[in-house]
Amino acid sequence: MTGDVEILGAERLDDLGQLQATAERIFGRGQRRAGWFRRKLNREGVDPRLSAIAMRGEELLGYALLGRLPSLGPVARGAGVGVIDRARGSGIGRALLDFVGQRAGAAGCEAIEFLAEPRRLDWYLGQGFSTIEQQLTLLALGLGPEGAPRLEASVSQRGPVAALGSEALWSWLPEAWQRTPADERAMIQLEGRASRARARLWLTREGRAWLVHRLELSPPTRTVELDALRELGTQLRRRVAPTTPLLLYPCAADSPWLGALYAAGFELAQRSFVVRRPTSWIG
């Protein structure tokens, strides 16, 4: 890394929201809505005291965001690492990871983990990370016949939300759902007409799409009836308008029930890898 670059604690910033412009410079704005970055910081529990920024004088070159959530126990979870294009290849990304890893270790964490896209996986592995899980995002459009109950109606129901069960086919960070504004999330129950299988689902609005964070079968079972899951997947699509994307994440790539969701009309949209490194790691 060039000597004029400093790696500093992110608490040096008055407000982590200042990083949005840098994030969009690195990753692009895409179709993200206004306020997307603050929403991300809040939902993923980003802690400035565990995070880092790279500075050259007054210029912000990159950042590494890290947070702790109760559901992850002694593991600190990354919410993004980025370096502006013209500063890449100089070791800044590695220095940022080393800095936040040391901070996490000092705070009592045993490991740090990040979510890596396939094209970035080798880079993380080169920094001492190991792959913990391969995760898939599945996508389908709604089928929504006229007159069917829609997810939008579920959002307007502000009653108490059922507690999480002990078993789920897939689950993202529970805190991310809990920290989503009430008018952007829903919890619904489905029951198959033929199979009589029942499921509870936790969803949030992500732009135009609905994202299913978590699906629990009721009663919990370790043996998934594939026909029942296919029926529930189809029924879920019928709750969504035909032009609305429906996303399922994170589905483990080795799950034996994925075929049932493909049979329900879902297809692979994205592949990612959870990578983890002990805070005791020395490169």
C-alpha positions in Angstrom: 0.0 0.0 0.0 1.3 3.5 -0.8 2.6 5.3 2.2 0.4 8.4 1.9 -2.8 6.4 2.6 -4.1 6.1 6.1 -6.5 3.4 7.4 -8.7 5.0 10.1 -11.6 4.0 12.3 -14.9 4.9 10.7 -15.9 6.8 13.8 -13.7 9.6 12.4 -16.7 10.4 10.2 -19.5 12.4 11.8 -22.0 10.2 10.0 -21.5 6.9 8.2 -24.2 8.1 5.8 -21.4 10.2 4.2 -20.1 7.0 2.7 -23.1 6.7 0.3 -21.5 8.8 -2.4 -18.4 6.6 -2.3 -20.4 3.4 -2.3 -22.3 4.6 -5.4 -19.0 5.7 -7.0 -17.6 2.1 -6.5 -20.7 0.0 -7.1 -23.1 2.2 -8.9 -26.5 3.5 -7.9 -28.5 1.0 -10.0 -32.2 1.0 -9.1 -31.7 1.7 -5.4 -34.2 4.0 -3.8 -33.4 7.2 -2.0 -32.1 6.4 1.5 -30.9 2.9 0.6 -27.5 3.3 2.3 -28.8 4.4 5.7 -31.3 1.6 5.5 -28.5 -0.9 4.9 -26.4 0.5 7.7 -29.3 0.1 10.2 -30.5 -3.3 9.0 -27.1 -4.9 9.0 -26.0 -3.4 12.4 -22.9 -1.6 11.1 -20.8 -0.3 13.9 -18.4 2.6 13.2 -16.1 1.3 16.0 -15.6 -1.9 14.1 -15.4 -0.3 10.6 -12.7 1.5 8.7 -12.0 4.1 6.0 -9.0 4.6 3.8 -8.0 8.3 3.3 -5.4 10.1 1.2 -5.4 13.5 2.7 -9.0 14.7 2.5 -9.9 12.1 -0.2 -11.9 9.0 0.8 -10.6 6.1 -1.1 -12.5 3.2 0.3 -14.1 1.6 3.4 -14.8 -1.7 5.1 -18.1 -1.9 7.1 -18.5 -4.4 10.0 -21.1 -4.9 12.6 -22.2 -7.4 15.3 -25.7 -8.9 15.5 -27.0 -11.2 18.3 -28.0 -13.9 15.8 -24.4 -14.3 14.7 -22.9 -14.8 18.1 -19.1 -14.2 18.2 -18.9 -13.5 14.5 -18.7 -9.9 13.2 -20.5 -9.6 9.8 -19.3 -7.4 7.0 -21.7 -5.1 5.1 -19.3 -4.3 2.3 -15.7 -3.6 1.3 -15.0 -1.1 -1.5 -12.1 0.9 -3.0 -12.5 3.5 -5.7 -11.3 2.3 -9.1 -8.1 4.3 -9.5 -6.9 3.2 -6.0 -7.3 -0.5 -6.5 -4.4 -2.9 -6.7 -2.3 -1.0 -4.1 -3.2 -3.1 -1.1 -5.9 -0.8 0.4 -8.5 -3.5 0.4 -6.3 -5.9 2.3 -5.3 -3.2 4.8 -8.9 -2.4 5.4 -9.7 -6.0 6.2 -6.7 -6.4 8.5 -7.8 -3.2 10.3 -11.4 -4.3 10.9 -10.2 -7.9 11.8 -8.0 -6.5 14.5 -10.8 -4.3 15.8 -13.3 -7.2 15.9 -10.8 -9.3 17.8 -10.2 -6.6 20.3 -14.0 -6.4 20.8 -14.2 -10.1 21.6 -15.2 -11.5 18.2 -13.8 -14.8 17.1 -14.1 -14.2 13.3 -15.2 -11.8 10.6 -17.3 -12.8 7.6 -18.3 -11.2 4.4 -20.5 -12.0 1.4 -18.5 -12.5 -1.8 -19.7 -12.5 -5.4 -18.2 -15.2 -7.5 -15.8 -12.8 -9.3 -14.4 -11.6 -5.9 -14.2 -15.0 -4.2 -10.5 -15.6 -5.1 -9.6 -12.2 -3.8 -11.1 -13.0 -0.4 -9.5 -16.5 -0.3 -6.2 -14.8 -1.0 -6.7 -12.7 2.2 -7.0 -15.8 4.4 -10.8 -16.3 4.2 -12.4 -19.7 3.9 -15.7 -20.4 2.2 -18.4 -21.3 4.8 -21.4 -21.6 2.5 -22.5 -21.1 -1.1 -25.8 -19.2 -1.2 -28.4 -18.7 -4.0 -30.9 -16.0 -4.7 -33.9 -17.4 -6.6 -36.3 -15.3 -8.7 -39.8 -15.5 -10.1 -42.4 -13.1 -11.2 -45.8 -13.2 -9.5 -48.8 -15.0 -10.9 -51.4 -12.9 -9.1 -54.9 -13.6 -10.4 -57.5 -10.9 -9.9 -59.1 -11.2 -6.5 -56.3 -13.0 -4.8 -55.1 -11.6 -1.4 -51.9 -9.6 -2.1 -48.8 -9.1 0.0 -49.5 -5.3 0.1 -52.6 -6.1 2.3 -50.3 -7.9 4.7 -48.1 -4.9 5.1 -51.0 -2.8 6.3 -51.8 -5.3 9.1 -49.7 -3.9 12.0 -50.6 -6.6 14.5 -48.1 -8.6 16.6 -45.7 -10.7 14.6 -45.2 -14.4 15.4 -41.9 -15.3 17.1 -39.3 -17.1 15.0 -39.3 -20.9 15.2 -36.3 -23.0 15.7 -36.2 -24.5 12.2 -36.2 -22.7 8.8 -35.5 -23.8 5.3 -33.6 -20.6 4.8 -33.1 -17.4 6.8 -31.3 -14.2 6.4 -30.4 -12.0 9.4 -33.4 -11.9 11.6 -32.4 -8.4 12.7 -32.5 -7.2 9.1 -36.3 -8.0 9.0 -36.9 -6.5 12.4 -35.2 -3.3 11.6 -37.0 -2.8 8.3 -39.7 -0.1 8.5 -43.1 -1.6 9.3 -44.6 -0.3 6.1 -41.9 -2.2 4.1 -42.2 -5.7 5.6 -44.8 -8.5 6.0 -45.2 -11.8 7.7 -47.7 -14.2 6.0 -48.9 -17.7 6.4 -49.7 -20.1 3.5 -51.5 -23.4 3.5 -51.4 -25.8 0.6 -54.8 -26.9 -0.7 -53.7 -30.4 -1.9 -50.8 -31.1 0.6 -52.3 -29.2 3.5 -48.7 -28.1 4.2 -48.4 -24.9 6.1 -45.6 -22.2 6.1 -44.8 -18.9 7.6 -42.8 -16.4 5.6 -41.0 -13.1 6.5 -40.7 -10.7 3.6 -39.5 -7.1 2.9 -39.9 -4.7 0.1 -36.6 -4.2 -1.9 -37.3 -1.6 -4.6 -40.0 -3.2 -6.9 -39.4 -6.7 -5.5 -40.5 -8.7 -2.5 -37.7 -10.6 -0.7 -38.5 -13.7 1.3 -35.9 -13.6 4.2 -37.1 -16.7 5.9 -39.5 -19.6 5.4 -40.6 -22.0 8.2 -42.7 -25.1 7.7 -45.3 -25.7 10.3 -45.0 -28.0 12.1 -41.2 -28.0 11.8 -39.8 -31.0 10.0 -36.4 -32.2 8.9 -37.9 -34.1 5.9 -39.3 -31.7 3.3 -42.1 -33.0 1.2 -41.1 -31.7 -2.2 -44.6 -31.7 -3.7 -45.8 -29.7 -0.7 -43.0 -27.1 -1.1 -43.7 -26.8 -4.8 -47.3 -26.1 -4.0 -46.4 -23.5 -1.4 -44.0 -21.8 -3.8 -46.7 -21.6 -6.5 -49.2 -20.3 -3.9 -46.7 -17.6 -2.9 -46.4 -16.4 -6.5 -50.1 -16.1 -6.6 -50.0 -13.5 -3.8 -47.8 -11.2 -6.0 -48.7 -9.2 -9.0 -47.5 -10.5 -12.4 -45.0 -7.6 -12.9 -43.5 -7.9 -9.4 -40.3 -9.8 -8.8 -40.2 -12.3 -5.9 -36.8 -13.1 -4.5 -35.9 -16.0 -2.2 -32.6 -15.5 -0.2 -30.4 -17.1 1.2 -31.0 -20.6 -0.1 -28.1 -22.9 0.5 -26.7 -24.2 -2.8 -26.7 -27.8 -1.5 -30.3 -27.9 -0.2 -32.1 -31.0 -1.4 -35.4 -29.2 -1.8 -34.2 -26.6 -4.4 -35.8 -28.7 -7.2 -39.2 -28.1 -5.7 -38.8 -24.3 -6.0 -37.5 -24.6 -9.6 -40.6 -26.7 -10.3 -42.7 -23.9 -8.9 -41.2 -21.5 -11.5 -38.2 -20.0 -9.6 -34.9 -19.7 -11.3 -31.3 -18.8 -10.3 -30.7 -15.1 -10.2 -27.5 -14.8 -8.2 -24.8 -16.9 -6.5 -22.7 -15.7 -3.6 -20.4 -17.1 -1.0 -20.1 -16.5 2.7 -16.4 -16.3 3.6 -15.0 -16.2 7.1 -11.6 -15.5 8.7 -10.6 -15.9 12.3 -9.6 -12.6 14.0 -6.5 -14.4 15.2 -5.4 -14.7 11.5 -2.0 -13.3 10.7 -1.1 -12.8 7.0 
